Amino acid sequence: MSSRGSTAILAAALLTGCALFGGKVNMSASPSMPAAEGSARFSETRNGNTSIVLRVKHLPHPDKLTPAAGSYVVWTQANKDAAPQSIGALKVDSNLSGSLLAETPLHTFDLFVTAEASGETQQASGQPLLWTSYSR
């Protein structure tokens, strides 16, 4: 992810505040997708990891984007110097809604969604479309 993308995530987190532990937070959306909505709920698992329940609405199928993509991928990033880590591909249904349940060992991180050529990609190349920050 470019430093401009990381800066945008950080700026949005500072303006909107960080997600609170155990709470639901609305994600910021890219100006390129003004109708997109996302929310994330975070909780601690029995083994001390962070559980993430991500829900999105009004997200067009990735093949309808310009340029077209193959999948939406959800990422965590521990800090601006760390490489983003994929936590899964986000599938969008015929109602333009989707959800993803994932777990991460991180306790403080940025969470964001990008459009990628493949859901199996290991490196974020697209700009963040939805994002938030979390800290417990």
Backbone bond lengths (Angstrom), bond angles and torsions (degrees), N, CA, C in turn:
res aa  C-N    CA-C-N  psi(-1)  N-CA   C-N-CA  omega(-1)  CA-C   N-CA-C  phi
1 M - - - 1.442 - - 1.512 108.23 -
2 S 1.298 117.33 142.36 1.452 121.40 -178.21 1.518 110.77 -72.08
3 S 1.328 116.10 159.81 1.454 119.51 177.46 1.523 110.44 -65.37
4 R 1.342 116.95 -27.73 1.459 120.27 177.40 1.527 109.96 -65.48
5 G 1.338 117.20 -39.59 1.455 121.52 177.14 1.519 110.96 -64.35
6 S 1.332 116.92 -43.60 1.459 121.06 178.34 1.524 110.79 -63.79
7 T 1.318 116.61 -40.38 1.455 120.87 178.68 1.516 110.54 -63.80
8 A 1.326 117.71 -39.92 1.463 121.22 178.60 1.521 110.73 -63.21
9 I 1.327 117.23 -41.53 1.460 121.07 178.96 1.520 109.96 -64.27
10 L 1.331 117.14 -46.24 1.450 121.14 -179.86 1.523 111.04 -61.83
11 A 1.317 117.41 -44.71 1.468 120.94 179.68 1.520 110.79 -61.76
12 A 1.317 117.07 -43.19 1.461 120.35 179.35 1.521 110.78 -64.20
13 A 1.328 116.66 -39.71 1.463 120.09 179.45 1.522 110.73 -63.83
14 L 1.314 117.52 -40.51 1.456 120.81 179.65 1.520 111.50 -68.12
15 L 1.332 116.69 -36.85 1.457 120.45 -179.83 1.520 113.04 -74.97
16 T 1.314 117.32 -36.77 1.457 120.30 -175.48 1.520 113.35 -101.21
17 G 1.306 118.33 -10.69 1.447 121.14 -178.53 1.518 110.85 87.67
18 C 1.306 115.47 161.23 1.462 120.61 -179.82 1.514 109.85 -89.84
19 A 1.303 115.59 155.08 1.456 121.12 176.22 1.524 109.02 -63.86
20 L 1.296 116.01 143.00 1.447 120.83 177.61 1.513 109.74 -92.20
21 F 1.326 115.65 148.11 1.453 120.88 -179.29 1.527 109.37 -56.90
22 G 1.338 116.13 132.02 1.452 121.33 176.72 1.513 113.87 76.62
23 G 1.304 117.52 2.38 1.453 120.00 -175.70 1.507 113.45 -108.20
24 K 1.307 113.26 169.09 1.459 120.58 176.39 1.522 107.23 -100.63
25 V 1.322 115.32 138.39 1.450 120.01 179.50 1.520 108.64 -131.67
26 N 1.323 115.76 140.30 1.463 120.36 173.70 1.512 108.49 -81.57
27 M 1.313 115.49 138.98 1.451 121.02 -178.63 1.520 110.16 -88.49
28 S 1.311 116.89 149.73 1.461 122.23 173.54 1.523 108.06 -76.16
29 A 1.338 116.18 147.33 1.466 121.15 -179.06 1.519 110.38 -116.42
30 S 1.306 115.42 146.54 1.453 122.75 177.10 1.527 109.86 -64.95
31 P 1.330 117.82 143.77 1.463 120.37 174.77 1.532 112.52 -59.01
32 S 1.327 116.96 -22.00 1.468 120.18 178.30 1.529 112.11 -73.82
33 M 1.332 117.27 -12.28 1.472 122.62 179.16 1.522 109.33 -136.56
34 P 1.334 117.84 65.40 1.464 120.09 -173.71 1.528 114.59 -63.70
35 A 1.324 118.87 -23.78 1.465 120.87 -179.66 1.522 112.82 -84.60
36 A 1.318 117.45 -15.96 1.467 121.06 -176.93 1.519 110.45 -65.87
37 E 1.324 115.57 139.56 1.459 122.38 176.64 1.514 108.44 -130.15
38 G 1.307 116.14 141.14 1.455 120.54 176.42 1.511 109.85 -143.75
39 S 1.313 115.78 147.12 1.459 120.70 174.34 1.519 107.77 -139.80
40 A 1.307 115.31 150.41 1.462 121.31 179.38 1.518 108.73 -132.57
41 R 1.318 114.96 139.74 1.462 122.14 174.98 1.523 106.87 -118.53
42 F 1.328 115.56 131.75 1.455 121.81 -176.21 1.525 109.59 -117.89
43 S 1.325 117.02 142.80 1.461 121.27 174.21 1.525 109.01 -152.66
44 E 1.315 115.73 159.49 1.458 120.78 178.93 1.526 109.00 -87.33
45 T 1.321 116.03 135.83 1.462 120.86 177.17 1.528 109.35 -87.15
46 R 1.321 116.63 170.51 1.467 121.46 179.59 1.520 112.39 -59.12
47 N 1.343 116.44 -31.79 1.469 119.11 -178.29 1.531 113.03 -93.46
48 G 1.324 117.67 12.67 1.458 121.28 174.89 1.515 115.10 88.35
49 N 1.330 118.29 -0.49 1.466 121.04 175.64 1.523 110.23 -76.41
50 T 1.308 115.99 175.66 1.457 121.84 176.66 1.519 108.94 -108.59
51 S 1.321 116.20 122.37 1.460 122.42 175.58 1.525 108.24 -88.00
52 I 1.329 116.15 137.76 1.459 122.14 -179.04 1.524 108.24 -124.74
53 V 1.330 116.73 126.80 1.456 122.05 170.88 1.532 105.75 -115.63
54 L 1.324 115.67 111.10 1.463 122.35 -177.63 1.524 108.67 -106.59
55 R 1.330 116.58 131.42 1.470 121.71 176.50 1.525 108.17 -129.50
56 V 1.333 115.27 136.70 1.466 120.16 178.77 1.527 109.91 -129.01
57 K 1.329 114.60 153.12 1.463 121.91 175.30 1.529 108.11 -138.24
58 H 1.318 115.28 154.30 1.466 122.72 176.10 1.527 112.71 60.21
59 L 1.322 116.23 33.46 1.461 122.26 178.25 1.529 107.42 -101.85
60 P 1.323 117.73 114.08 1.472 119.16 -177.42 1.530 111.34 -64.24
61 H 1.318 115.89 154.99 1.461 119.22 175.29 1.524 108.36 -57.19
62 P 1.320 118.45 139.30 1.468 120.74 -174.61 1.524 113.66 -60.88
63 D 1.331 117.81 -25.65 1.470 118.84 178.71 1.529 112.30 -74.52
64 K 1.334 117.65 -8.75 1.469 122.00 177.32 1.531 112.27 -92.24
65 L 1.323 117.13 -4.89 1.462 121.46 -179.92 1.524 110.46 -76.26
66 T 1.327 115.77 162.22 1.458 121.62 173.86 1.521 107.75 -120.92
67 P 1.319 119.07 111.32 1.458 127.40 -3.08 1.528 110.42 -72.63
68 A 1.318 115.90 156.24 1.461 121.60 -179.45 1.527 110.23 -64.41
69 A 1.325 115.27 148.05 1.460 121.44 178.07 1.522 108.00 -127.39
70 G 1.304 115.79 167.50 1.456 120.66 -179.79 1.512 113.65 -95.99
71 S 1.356 116.64 -24.87 1.452 120.23 -173.49 1.526 110.69 -163.48
72 Y 1.317 114.68 157.22 1.463 120.55 166.96 1.520 106.58 -95.59
73 V 1.325 116.48 136.50 1.463 121.57 179.55 1.525 107.99 -122.01
74 V 1.331 115.58 138.29 1.459 122.71 179.81 1.525 108.03 -102.66
75 W 1.333 114.93 134.57 1.467 121.48 -174.19 1.512 111.13 -127.97
76 T 1.335 115.88 151.03 1.456 123.00 165.05 1.523 106.91 -115.25
77 Q 1.319 115.08 149.29 1.465 120.26 177.01 1.522 107.41 -141.52
78 A 1.330 116.77 117.75 1.459 122.71 -174.15 1.529 112.54 -63.27
79 N 1.318 117.04 -39.33 1.463 122.02 177.62 1.523 107.80 -162.52
80 K 1.327 116.55 173.69 1.473 119.78 -173.77 1.528 113.29 -63.70
81 D 1.331 117.32 -21.75 1.462 120.17 179.95 1.530 113.25 -91.85
82 A 1.322 117.34 -11.38 1.466 121.62 -178.49 1.531 110.23 -87.48
83 A 1.304 115.94 149.79 1.467 120.56 175.82 1.532 108.77 -74.47
84 P 1.330 117.41 138.57 1.464 119.94 175.25 1.532 110.55 -63.06
85 Q 1.329 115.95 145.56 1.459 122.60 179.12 1.527 108.85 -116.42
86 S 1.313 117.09 126.77 1.463 121.30 177.76 1.525 109.50 -69.62
87 I 1.350 115.65 133.67 1.465 119.45 174.30 1.525 111.06 -113.75
88 G 1.349 116.04 4.34 1.455 118.62 174.27 1.508 113.82 144.51
89 A 1.328 114.00 163.83 1.463 121.66 176.34 1.521 108.41 -91.45
90 L 1.303 115.97 140.12 1.459 123.58 -179.14 1.521 108.05 -102.57
91 K 1.317 116.95 117.22 1.464 120.97 179.16 1.515 109.29 -93.79
92 V 1.340 115.31 137.75 1.459 121.88 179.68 1.527 107.68 -108.37
93 D 1.343 116.82 130.86 1.464 120.39 -177.99 1.533 111.49 -89.13
94 S 1.312 117.14 -174.69 1.466 121.70 -176.69 1.517 112.70 -67.01
95 N 1.344 117.48 -16.68 1.466 121.60 176.13 1.528 111.90 -92.65
96 L 1.324 116.98 9.74 1.465 124.23 -179.42 1.526 112.34 62.96
97 S 1.339 115.66 31.28 1.462 122.73 177.47 1.516 108.80 -117.87
98 G 1.312 115.52 157.25 1.452 119.73 177.41 1.513 110.55 -161.42
99 S 1.331 115.53 166.51 1.456 119.80 177.11 1.525 109.09 -151.40
100 L 1.311 114.54 159.04 1.460 121.32 178.76 1.520 107.64 -147.93
101 L 1.312 116.23 132.32 1.456 122.95 173.52 1.520 106.45 -110.00
102 A 1.324 116.78 125.35 1.461 120.75 -177.55 1.526 109.26 -145.37
103 E 1.319 114.45 170.02 1.457 121.65 179.37 1.516 108.48 -138.62
104 T 1.328 116.18 143.45 1.458 121.67 178.22 1.528 109.28 -138.10
105 P 1.330 117.69 148.20 1.461 119.72 175.10 1.534 112.34 -76.80
106 L 1.329 116.84 -8.98 1.462 120.86 -178.04 1.532 111.11 -71.96
107 H 1.349 115.58 148.68 1.461 121.49 176.38 1.523 111.41 -111.67
108 T 1.312 116.39 -18.92 1.458 123.13 177.21 1.517 107.01 -136.85
109 F 1.345 116.72 123.94 1.458 119.19 -175.86 1.518 111.41 -168.34
110 D 1.331 114.63 162.29 1.457 122.12 167.65 1.514 106.88 -91.78
111 L 1.317 116.60 143.89 1.455 123.42 176.12 1.520 106.25 -121.76
112 F 1.342 117.57 128.03 1.455 119.15 -179.40 1.512 111.82 -150.73
113 V 1.331 115.08 161.42 1.460 123.40 -178.05 1.521 108.50 -119.64
114 T 1.332 116.68 133.42 1.464 121.88 175.38 1.526 108.97 -127.32
115 A 1.314 115.38 160.56 1.465 121.56 172.43 1.525 106.79 -96.55
116 E 1.326 116.22 127.25 1.456 121.54 -175.92 1.528 110.39 -130.21
117 A 1.318 116.68 162.39 1.466 121.70 178.29 1.527 111.09 -63.10
118 S 1.338 117.03 -33.62 1.460 121.53 -177.28 1.524 109.94 -142.77
119 G 1.321 116.46 147.07 1.454 120.94 175.17 1.515 112.94 -71.84
120 E 1.320 116.81 -10.45 1.463 122.48 -179.48 1.530 112.69 -93.88
121 T 1.326 117.93 -0.84 1.460 120.43 -177.43 1.524 110.88 -59.58
122 Q 1.302 116.69 146.98 1.461 122.28 -179.09 1.525 112.63 -110.59
123 Q 1.337 116.28 3.94 1.458 120.46 179.91 1.514 109.31 -138.20
124 A 1.321 117.36 124.70 1.462 121.37 179.50 1.527 109.57 -68.84
125 S 1.318 116.00 125.60 1.463 119.34 177.86 1.516 111.62 -119.70
126 G 1.320 117.71 -23.00 1.458 121.18 179.53 1.518 111.93 -84.93
127 Q 1.321 115.35 163.20 1.461 120.77 176.38 1.529 109.52 -77.20
128 P 1.326 118.94 147.68 1.461 120.74 178.02 1.534 110.93 -60.39
129 L 1.338 115.50 132.07 1.457 121.54 178.47 1.526 111.33 -100.66
130 L 1.319 115.95 -33.37 1.467 124.04 173.69 1.511 106.84 -137.32
131 W 1.340 118.57 144.60 1.452 120.10 -178.81 1.510 111.79 -159.90
132 T 1.323 114.44 158.05 1.455 124.02 171.47 1.516 108.01 -159.39
133 S 1.310 116.54 172.72 1.464 122.28 175.16 1.520 108.67 -122.99
134 Y 1.323 115.38 151.96 1.456 121.55 -178.05 1.513 109.76 -136.61
135 S 1.332 115.93 142.19 1.454 121.47 175.64 1.521 108.83 -152.76
136 R 1.333 115.40 134.51 1.468 118.22 174.42 1.496 110.71 -124.49
